[in-house]
Amino acid sequence: MSGESNGNTGSLIFGSQNDGNGAGVVWDYYNKILNVKTQNSSGILRFASANNSEAMRILANGNIGIGVTSPSFGLQIDGSNFGGDSFKITRGTSSFYILNANDSYGVLGMSSNHDLQIRTNATTRMTIDNAGKVGVGTTNPS
């Protein structure tokens, strides 16, 4: 149990003889934050499922790997074990995806009946509409 005022936390701490505070789970009721943490400067968070198979890893530098044990980027996804899209964002009925298909080409697109736009400086610079028409400098290509 943790106190309910600022600075009070409830903790489950894991350690060893030489590292009394190696990792932990800390509940901060006041700020409503659950922390899962490592204290070691090279500590890694590993998430596993399906008979302890690794599903995701967060390195000490903040890089996240899904299907990758040594991610070199902020977010690195290895989709070789996925049956569908490697990365998909859905909002309402609109679905955007990125896929590296069949080890031979990449796909960037909409899996819904919506236009795909490329923007810079919060302004649409190119549109591929749902009929396949391409417009540069317009959102209504003809």
Beta strands, then each sheet from edge to edge (+ up, - down):
strand 1: 10-14
strand 2: 23-28
strand 3: 33-38
strand 4: 45-49
strand 5: 53-58
strand 6: 64-66
strand 7: 75-77
strand 8: 87-91
strand 9: 94-101
strand 10: 105-110
strand 11: 116-120
strand 12: 123-128
strand 13: 134-136
sheet 1: 1+ 2- 3+
sheet 2: 4+ 5- 6+ 7+
sheet 3: 8+ 9- 10+
sheet 4: 11+ 12- 13+
end
